[in-house]
Amino acid sequence: MARTRRGKTLESLEGKLKAIVRREAQKLLGVLKREIAKREGELAALKVEYGKGLDLLRGRAKSPAAPARRRARRARPTDWKRVFGALPAHFTLDSLRRHPVAGKRPTSHLYAIISRWKKEKLLTPDPAGGYRKLGVRPKKKPAPRPKPAQAPKQAARPEASGG
């Protein structure tokens, strides 16, 4: 009588079992992937609705026929004379950058403005660094006034005798 190998039968069963488990796992993953895609689509639609609601609250309701495109905002023209007037008698590029209006411009633009002011002889480079406005003297602290003291004694003048 020939013996059947038990080990081989268990191995073949184990291999078949692994294949079945793998197929079932792949099916389950496919179902999950489709469900995720479906829910992501729903989420995108909800985000669009949320955006429309925000626009409505902010008073920017769009007509449905209008395309969803944003217009570019143009910068307001800058009054450079007002900016120049607001600067101190001695200033640097950093102080120009800190100006609320001029500071929004790129550095290259600020250099161009400074160059224009130089050509117009409104300012000159300061040897100490930075720039100095021409025709504007820096404010100096006023000299302290002498305290009102007693009137200085005047030497008695000899009266000239008329003669």
Sequence and secondary structure as in RCSB ss.txt:
>XXXX:A:sequence
MARTRRGKTLESLEGKLKAIVRREAQKLLGVLKREIAKREGELAALKVEYGKGLDLLRGRAKSPAAPARRRARRA
RPTDWKRVFGALPAHFTLDSLRRHPVAGKRPTSHLYAIISRWKKEKLLTPDPAGGYRKLGVRPKKKPAPRPKPAQ
APKQAARPEASGG
>XXXX:A:secstr
     HHHHHHHHHHHHHHHHHHHHHHHHHHHHHHHHHHHHHHHHHHHHHHHHHHHHTT    TTS S       
    HHHHHHHS SEE HHHHHTSTTGGGS HHHHHHHHHHHHHTTSEEE TTSSEEETT               
             
